[in-house]
């Protein structure tokens, strides 16, 4: 029997005051459960930013730059279509494919910024709020170290209180040690004073991997960024180095290498319902 792990989404009091741009400072945890036990925890931080606010953020922060080099910076080419075009219309287009009409929606991205010119985001999460302020959809944008990217757009069913849950089949090669016929199970709290996201990956209906990201909200300003520069130096470089370091440990423990699968033709899989059925996945 798999030991029950602490769930950071339990007793979820967040979300009452509505979303606002900020920084979440916390931890990322990965725990591989089989065929070998392998766990690591890293300190990290992530930006949680309204996509409409990003260009104006440079007016109030000296340490943040938009579309140019800086200590901390944001470039549209790191996300979405990755061609430098604005991200919000790209998200809105996929929302329409999923049956939504996103006029007047606020869309927040939870991700790493560039730090001293470099970033690798294994996961960028878009929280999509309708005009009433309700979290209506999530878009999970996943990257692998081969340069590929794929997203999963998942509706958030109305009336869900407390932690939100949904699931979908894996449709994109990420780890060279996990087969493609896996399934993702998401559990998250609405971002507030705290944020948390837990992803269980199952294979043949048994838990294979549990990953979580947690954080406490800090104001997005120069004072916070200056402290992060000291407390998390070169963090974005450590992310990509850590991915390869942990992969080496798994290989040494006997993890079976699985060749890279061809990426899906569609850049985003549309998931319908919490049970995780999909359309236009290939």
ABEGO torsion letter per residue (X at the ends): XBBBBBBAABGBABGAAEBBBBBBBBBBBBBBAOABBBBBBBBBBBBBBBAAAAAAAAAABAABBBGBBBABBBBAAABEAGAGBBAAAAAAAAAAAAGBBABGBBBBBBBBBBBGGBBBBABBBBBBBBAAGBBABBBBBBBBAAGBBBBBBBBBBBGBBEBBBBBBBBABBABAABBAABBBBBBBBBBBABBBBBBBBBBGGBBABBBBBBBBBBBBBAAAAAAAAAABBGAAAAAAAAAAAAAAAAAAAGBBBBBBBBBBABABBBBBEAAGBBBGAX
